[in-house]
């Protein structure tokens, strides 16, 4: 089975003409309502309720902040450039929305303030720029550049929001002027830029092949459409009138659309529908660590289930996860009494081969401490191998998982099976990458089932300065 990239495997059938027509009608209703309120000012009723405004904006900002956090976590885990930019889009909207909420009279300020009044259109426009960027082709060098810039982009965005808040409170520079009226230059310029960016994002997200298990690309296209309509409503809405309340509701609706779509996606790889091709089905240089408890079957037969469970919990809860976090690996899967961990170089300052080797030695050291208190417990064998593997999403629907496959992975598994109990076996490629930093003992050439050429193996005895 090969990984499922966007546009491969089972894809959702194209929407019928009737469904597409209804979708367009539903998305057009807010604009039609706004046009009616503008054409018939008598219908644009005034309702000034400051608590309702504060909590409505705060709720939208909180949902957006939660989305930003969830997508950013997935971006870090999968090293996906599109998710990085999507999380920044959510963060920009959430941060400036929070500033707008604080502009509610009686919260921080007695009256209106230029900086806080402009916070929403500024946030929408910044979010639109990141949305448009996220819809670009982010494979290859472009995506790698985004990943390298990610920490700087986050820092710059947070700094910009903090500076905007400070300048607004101090009413410094241009923000000292009285709040601009609707349909004036600042609002119009921001709206034009934002609309252009959202239009680009909508068109490109509609062109992303939609996997049958993920409604996310279509949901993002709908959400960006609603945010574009909010940009228009910001320009034309009259303060505390229905036309003004409309853009608040449109923004909240846009974020709710994303939440609902994410909830409908399978919880494993919830954001897989947005992955770039390199993330969903690409080749990466990795190091793979397999660790397995030798003699675990016999141990399980001779002990009651409670002690067997305590053994696995001690190893897989207290020993392995801290080592994975310390050395920057990712637990790919637990297979009974075995664990598979993947190491990559993305976003790290040291080679994955060295980190995998260090993790293997530290794992055995930590396991020795556990075994000193439980001498009858089984001990680990560990194998490490480095090379190019296919990385991506396997399966569909509820069976989807993110994993690595290929010869480099198979060899790592076979090396683990050939490692001495309590020891670490590494392949020739890992040994080459470690260079003079590794203390090795040759294990000879190993025959690997299904592989024509034998595998040269070494026992890793120590790891010095590299």
C-alpha positions as CSV (number, residue, x, y, z in Angstrom):
1,X,0.0,0.0,0.0
2,X,1.4,3.4,-0.9
3,X,0.8,6.6,1.0
4,X,-2.3,8.6,0.1
5,X,-1.4,12.1,-1.1
6,X,-4.0,14.8,-1.7
7,X,-5.6,13.7,-4.9
8,X,-4.7,10.0,-4.7
9,X,-6.7,7.2,-3.2
10,X,-10.4,7.6,-2.6
11,X,-11.5,11.1,-3.4
12,X,-14.8,12.7,-2.7
13,X,-17.2,12.7,-5.7
14,X,-17.5,16.2,-7.3
15,X,-20.5,18.1,-5.9
16,X,-23.7,17.9,-7.9
17,X,-24.9,21.1,-9.7
18,X,-27.8,21.3,-7.2
19,X,-25.5,21.1,-4.1
20,X,-23.1,23.6,-5.6
21,X,-25.9,26.0,-6.4
22,X,-27.2,25.7,-2.8
23,X,-23.7,26.3,-1.4
24,X,-23.4,29.5,-3.5
25,X,-26.8,30.7,-2.5
26,X,-26.1,30.2,1.2
27,X,-22.7,32.0,1.0
28,X,-24.3,34.8,-0.9
29,X,-27.1,35.4,1.7
30,X,-24.9,37.6,4.0
31,X,-23.9,39.9,1.1
32,X,-27.5,40.2,-0.1
33,X,-28.6,41.1,3.5
34,X,-25.8,43.7,3.7
35,X,-26.9,45.2,0.4
36,X,-30.5,45.4,1.6
37,X,-29.4,47.2,4.8
38,X,-27.3,49.7,2.8
39,X,-30.1,50.3,0.3
40,X,-32.8,50.6,3.0
41,X,-31.2,52.4,6.0
42,X,-34.5,52.2,7.8
43,X,-34.0,48.4,8.1
44,X,-30.5,48.9,9.5
45,X,-31.7,48.9,13.1
46,X,-29.5,50.2,15.9
47,X,-28.7,48.0,18.9
48,X,-25.9,49.1,21.2
49,X,-25.2,46.4,23.8
50,X,-21.7,46.5,25.0
51,X,-21.6,43.2,27.0
52,X,-23.0,41.3,23.9
53,X,-20.3,42.8,21.8
54,X,-17.5,42.0,24.2
55,X,-18.5,38.3,24.6
56,X,-19.3,37.8,20.9
57,X,-15.9,39.0,19.8
58,X,-14.2,37.3,22.7
59,X,-15.8,34.0,21.8
60,X,-14.7,34.3,18.2
61,X,-11.2,35.1,19.3
62,X,-11.1,32.2,21.7
63,X,-12.2,29.7,19.0
64,X,-9.7,31.2,16.6
65,X,-6.9,30.9,19.2
66,X,-7.8,27.3,19.9
67,X,-7.6,26.6,16.1
68,X,-4.3,28.4,15.9
69,X,-2.9,26.2,18.7
70,X,-4.2,22.9,17.3
71,X,-3.0,23.6,13.7
72,X,0.4,24.8,15.0
73,X,0.8,21.6,17.0
74,X,0.1,19.5,13.9
75,X,2.5,21.7,11.9
76,X,5.3,21.1,14.3
77,X,4.6,17.4,14.5
78,X,4.4,16.8,10.7
79,X,6.8,19.6,9.6
80,X,4.1,20.9,7.2
81,X,4.5,24.3,5.6
82,X,0.9,24.8,4.8
83,X,-0.2,24.2,8.4
84,X,2.4,26.6,9.6
85,X,0.8,29.4,7.5
86,X,-2.7,28.4,8.4
87,X,-1.9,28.6,12.1
88,X,-0.4,32.0,11.6
89,X,-3.6,33.1,9.8
90,X,-5.7,32.0,12.7
91,X,-3.3,33.6,15.2
92,X,-3.4,37.0,13.4
93,X,-7.2,37.0,13.4
94,X,-7.4,35.8,17.0
95,X,-4.9,38.4,18.3
96,X,-6.5,41.4,16.6
97,X,-10.0,40.2,17.5
98,X,-8.9,40.2,21.1
99,X,-7.7,43.8,20.8
100,X,-11.0,44.7,19.2
101,X,-12.9,43.1,22.1
102,X,-10.9,45.2,24.5
103,X,-12.0,48.3,22.6
104,X,-15.6,47.8,23.9
105,X,-16.4,51.0,25.8
106,X,-16.0,50.4,29.5
107,X,-13.4,47.5,29.3
108,X,-10.1,49.4,28.9
109,X,-11.2,52.7,27.5
110,X,-14.1,55.0,28.2
111,X,-14.7,55.7,24.5
112,X,-13.7,54.7,21.0
113,X,-10.0,54.5,20.0
114,X,-8.4,54.5,16.6
115,X,-6.0,51.6,17.2
116,X,-8.7,49.3,18.6
117,X,-11.2,50.4,16.0
118,X,-8.8,49.4,13.2
119,X,-7.7,46.2,14.9
120,X,-10.3,44.0,13.2
121,X,-9.8,45.1,9.6
122,X,-6.0,45.0,10.2
123,X,-6.3,41.4,11.6
124,X,-8.5,40.3,8.8
125,X,-6.1,41.6,6.2
126,X,-3.0,40.1,7.9
127,X,-4.9,36.8,8.2
128,X,-5.9,37.0,4.5
129,X,-2.2,37.4,3.5
130,X,-1.2,34.3,5.4
131,X,-4.3,32.4,4.0
132,X,-3.3,33.3,0.4
133,X,0.3,32.3,1.1
134,X,-0.9,28.9,2.6
135,X,-2.7,28.2,-0.7
136,X,0.4,28.4,-2.8
137,X,2.6,25.4,-3.9
138,X,4.6,24.7,-0.8
139,X,6.5,21.6,-1.8
140,X,10.2,21.5,-2.2
141,X,12.4,24.5,-1.5
142,X,9.5,26.8,-0.9
143,X,8.0,24.7,1.8
144,X,11.5,24.2,3.4
145,X,12.0,27.9,3.5
146,X,8.6,28.4,5.2
147,X,9.6,25.8,7.9
148,X,12.9,27.6,8.5
149,X,11.2,31.0,8.8
150,X,8.3,29.7,11.0
151,X,9.8,30.7,14.4
152,X,10.6,34.1,13.1
153,X,7.2,34.6,11.5
154,X,5.5,33.7,14.8
155,X,7.8,36.1,16.7
156,X,7.2,38.9,14.3
157,X,3.4,38.5,14.3
158,X,3.2,38.4,18.1
159,X,5.5,41.4,18.4
160,X,3.4,43.3,15.8
161,X,0.2,42.6,17.8
162,X,1.8,43.7,21.1
163,X,3.2,46.9,19.5
164,X,-0.2,47.6,18.0
165,X,-1.9,47.2,21.4
166,X,0.7,49.4,23.1
167,X,0.5,52.1,20.4
168,X,-3.3,52.0,20.7
169,X,-3.4,52.4,24.4
170,X,-0.8,55.2,24.3
171,X,-2.5,56.7,21.2
172,X,0.9,57.1,19.6
173,X,1.6,58.4,16.1
174,X,-1.1,58.0,13.5
175,X,-3.2,56.2,16.1
176,X,-3.6,59.5,18.0
177,X,-6.1,60.7,15.3
178,X,-9.8,60.3,15.9
179,X,-11.3,57.0,14.8
180,X,-11.9,57.0,11.0
181,X,-15.4,56.8,9.7
182,X,-16.5,53.8,7.7
183,X,-15.9,53.9,4.0
184,X,-12.8,56.0,4.5
185,X,-9.3,55.3,3.1
186,X,-7.9,53.1,5.9
187,X,-11.0,50.8,5.8
188,X,-11.2,50.7,2.0
189,X,-7.5,50.0,1.5
190,X,-7.4,47.2,4.1
191,X,-10.6,45.7,2.6
192,X,-9.3,45.7,-1.0
193,X,-6.0,44.0,0.0
194,X,-7.9,41.5,2.2
195,X,-10.5,40.7,-0.5
196,X,-7.8,40.1,-3.1
197,X,-5.9,37.7,-0.8
198,X,-9.0,35.9,0.3
199,X,-10.1,35.5,-3.4
200,X,-6.7,33.9,-4.2
201,X,-7.0,31.6,-1.2
202,X,-10.6,30.5,-2.0
203,X,-9.8,29.7,-5.7
204,X,-6.7,27.7,-4.7
205,X,-8.3,25.8,-1.9
206,X,-11.1,24.8,-4.2
207,X,-8.5,23.4,-6.5
208,X,-7.0,21.2,-3.8
209,X,-8.1,17.6,-4.6
210,X,-10.5,16.7,-1.8
211,X,-9.9,13.4,-0.1
212,X,-13.0,11.5,0.7
213,X,-12.1,11.4,4.4
214,X,-11.5,15.1,4.8
215,X,-13.8,18.0,4.1
216,X,-11.2,20.5,5.1
217,X,-10.2,22.1,1.8
218,X,-13.9,22.9,1.0
219,X,-14.5,24.1,4.5
220,X,-11.5,26.5,4.3
221,X,-12.8,27.8,1.0
222,X,-16.2,28.5,2.6
223,X,-14.6,30.1,5.7
224,X,-12.4,32.4,3.7
225,X,-15.5,33.4,1.7
226,X,-17.2,34.4,4.9
227,X,-14.2,36.3,6.1
228,X,-14.1,38.2,2.8
229,X,-17.7,39.1,3.3
230,X,-16.8,40.3,6.8
231,X,-14.2,42.6,5.2
232,X,-16.9,44.2,3.1
233,X,-19.3,44.5,6.0
234,X,-16.5,46.2,8.1
235,X,-16.3,48.9,5.4
236,X,-20.0,49.6,5.0
237,X,-21.4,48.7,8.5
238,X,-22.7,51.5,10.7
239,X,-21.5,51.3,14.3
240,X,-23.9,49.4,16.6
241,X,-26.3,48.8,13.7
242,X,-27.3,45.5,12.1
243,X,-24.8,46.0,9.3
244,X,-22.1,46.4,11.9
245,X,-23.1,43.4,13.9
246,X,-23.1,41.3,10.7
247,X,-19.4,41.2,10.3
248,X,-19.0,40.0,13.9
249,X,-21.4,37.1,13.2
250,X,-19.7,36.3,9.9
251,X,-16.3,36.0,11.5
252,X,-17.7,33.7,14.2
253,X,-19.5,31.6,11.6
254,X,-16.3,31.2,9.6
255,X,-14.4,29.8,12.5
256,X,-17.2,27.5,13.5
257,X,-17.2,26.1,9.9
258,X,-13.6,25.1,10.4
259,X,-14.2,23.6,13.9
260,X,-17.1,21.5,12.5
261,X,-15.1,20.3,9.5
262,X,-12.2,19.4,11.8
263,X,-14.5,17.5,14.1
264,X,-15.9,15.6,11.2
265,X,-12.4,14.6,10.1
266,X,-10.9,11.4,11.6
267,X,-9.1,12.3,14.8
268,X,-5.9,10.6,13.7
269,X,-4.4,13.0,11.2
270,X,-7.3,15.5,11.6
271,X,-5.6,18.1,9.4
272,X,-4.3,15.6,6.7
273,X,-6.7,17.1,4.1
274,X,-4.4,20.2,4.1
275,X,-1.0,18.5,4.0
276,X,1.3,19.5,1.2
277,X,2.3,16.7,-1.2
278,X,5.7,16.4,0.5
279,X,4.0,15.8,3.8
280,X,1.3,13.5,2.6
281,X,3.4,11.3,0.4
282,X,7.0,12.3,0.1
283,X,10.5,11.0,0.6
284,X,12.6,12.0,3.6
285,X,16.0,11.2,5.0
286,X,15.3,9.6,8.4
287,X,16.7,7.4,11.1
288,X,14.4,4.8,12.5
289,X,14.7,3.2,15.9
290,X,13.0,-0.1,16.8
291,X,13.0,-1.4,20.4
292,X,11.5,-4.7,21.5
293,X,11.3,-6.6,24.7
294,X,13.2,-9.9,24.3
295,X,11.3,-12.9,25.7
296,X,8.2,-11.0,26.4
297,X,5.9,-13.8,25.2
298,X,7.4,-16.2,27.8
299,X,7.3,-13.5,30.5
300,X,3.6,-12.9,29.8
301,X,2.8,-16.6,30.0
302,X,4.5,-16.9,33.4
303,X,3.1,-13.8,35.1
304,X,-0.4,-12.5,35.8
305,X,-1.8,-9.7,33.5
306,X,-1.5,-7.0,36.2
307,X,2.3,-7.5,36.4
308,X,2.6,-7.7,32.6
309,X,0.6,-4.4,32.4
310,X,2.8,-2.8,35.0
311,X,5.9,-3.8,33.1
312,X,4.7,-2.2,29.8
313,X,3.6,0.9,31.6
314,X,7.0,1.3,33.3
315,X,8.8,1.0,30.0
316,X,6.4,2.8,27.6
317,X,5.3,5.5,30.0
318,X,8.3,6.2,32.2
319,X,11.3,5.3,30.0
320,X,10.5,5.8,26.3
321,X,8.5,9.1,26.1
322,X,11.0,11.3,28.0
323,X,13.8,10.0,25.8
324,X,11.9,10.7,22.6
325,X,11.2,14.3,23.7
326,X,14.8,14.7,24.8
327,X,16.3,13.6,21.5
328,X,13.6,15.0,19.2
329,X,12.1,11.8,17.9
330,X,8.5,10.9,17.1
331,X,6.8,7.7,18.3
332,X,5.4,6.3,15.1
333,X,3.7,3.3,16.6
334,X,3.5,0.9,19.5
335,X,3.4,-2.7,18.4
336,X,2.6,-4.9,21.4
337,X,5.8,-4.9,23.4
338,X,7.7,-3.0,20.7
339,X,8.0,0.7,19.7
340,X,9.1,2.4,16.5
341,X,10.5,5.9,16.7
342,X,11.4,8.2,13.8
343,X,14.0,10.9,13.8
344,X,14.2,13.7,11.2
345,X,16.4,16.8,10.8
346,X,13.6,19.3,10.2
347,X,13.7,22.1,12.7
348,X,16.7,20.6,14.7
349,X,20.3,21.5,15.1
350,X,21.9,18.1,15.0
351,X,21.8,15.1,12.7
352,X,19.0,12.6,13.1
353,X,21.4,9.7,13.0
354,X,23.3,11.0,16.0
355,X,20.1,11.8,17.9
356,X,18.7,8.3,17.2
357,X,21.9,6.6,18.3
358,X,21.9,8.8,21.5
359,X,18.3,7.9,22.2
360,X,19.0,4.2,21.7
361,X,21.9,4.2,24.3
362,X,19.9,6.4,26.7
363,X,16.9,4.0,26.4
364,X,19.0,1.0,27.4
365,X,20.5,3.0,30.3
366,X,17.1,4.1,31.5
367,X,15.8,0.5,31.1
368,X,18.8,-0.8,33.2
369,X,17.6,1.5,36.1
370,X,14.1,-0.1,35.9
371,X,15.5,-3.6,35.7
372,X,17.7,-3.1,38.7
373,X,14.5,-3.0,40.7
374,X,12.8,-5.8,38.7
375,X,15.5,-8.3,37.7
376,X,13.0,-10.7,36.2
377,X,11.6,-8.3,33.7
378,X,12.5,-8.7,30.1
379,X,15.1,-6.5,28.5
380,X,15.2,-4.4,25.3
381,X,16.9,-5.1,22.1
382,X,17.3,-1.9,20.0
383,X,18.0,-1.5,16.3
384,X,18.7,1.8,14.4
385,X,19.0,2.4,10.7
386,X,19.3,5.6,8.6
387,X,18.3,6.2,5.0
388,X,15.5,7.5,2.7
389,X,12.0,6.4,3.4
390,X,8.5,7.2,2.1
391,X,6.7,9.4,4.7
392,X,3.0,10.1,4.6
393,X,-0.6,9.1,5.3
394,X,-1.6,5.5,4.9
395,X,-5.1,4.2,4.7
396,X,-8.4,6.0,4.6
397,X,-11.3,6.9,6.8
398,X,-10.9,5.6,10.4
399,X,-7.9,3.6,9.4
400,X,-5.6,6.5,8.5
401,X,-2.2,6.8,10.1
402,X,1.0,8.7,9.5
403,X,4.0,6.5,9.1
404,X,7.2,5.8,7.3
405,X,7.8,2.8,5.0
406,X,10.6,1.5,2.9
407,X,13.8,-0.5,2.9
408,X,15.4,1.7,5.5
409,X,12.5,0.9,7.9
410,X,12.6,-2.8,7.2
411,X,16.4,-3.0,7.9
412,X,16.0,-1.2,11.2
413,X,13.4,-3.8,12.3
414,X,15.8,-6.6,11.3
415,X,18.7,-5.0,13.1
416,X,16.6,-4.9,16.2
417,X,16.0,-8.6,16.0
418,X,19.7,-9.3,15.6
419,X,20.8,-7.0,18.4
420,X,22.1,-8.5,21.7
421,X,19.7,-8.3,24.6
422,X,20.4,-5.1,26.4
423,X,22.3,-3.8,23.4
424,X,22.0,-1.5,20.4
425,X,22.6,-2.7,16.8
426,X,23.0,-0.1,14.0
427,X,23.3,-0.3,10.2
428,X,26.3,0.6,8.1
429,X,24.8,3.9,7.0
430,X,24.1,5.0,10.5
431,X,27.6,4.1,11.5
432,X,29.0,6.1,8.5
433,X,27.1,9.2,9.6
434,X,28.3,8.9,13.2
435,X,31.9,8.8,12.0
436,X,34.5,8.8,14.7
437,X,32.0,9.7,17.4
438,X,30.8,6.1,17.7
439,X,32.4,3.2,19.5
440,X,31.5,0.1,17.5
441,X,31.8,-3.7,17.6
442,X,31.2,-5.4,14.3
443,X,28.4,-7.9,14.2
444,X,29.1,-9.0,10.6
445,X,26.9,-9.2,7.6
446,X,23.3,-10.1,8.5
447,X,20.9,-11.9,6.1
448,X,17.6,-10.1,5.9
449,X,14.6,-12.0,4.7
450,X,13.4,-10.8,1.3
451,X,16.5,-8.7,0.7
452,X,19.1,-9.9,-1.8
453,X,22.1,-8.2,-0.3
454,X,23.2,-8.8,3.3
455,X,23.3,-5.9,5.8
456,X,26.4,-4.9,7.6
457,X,25.7,-4.4,11.3
458,X,27.5,-3.0,14.3
459,X,26.9,-3.0,18.0
460,X,26.9,0.6,19.3
461,X,29.0,0.6,22.5
462,X,29.2,4.3,23.1
463,X,28.9,7.8,21.5
464,X,31.5,10.4,22.0
465,X,31.7,14.0,20.9
466,X,30.9,14.4,17.2
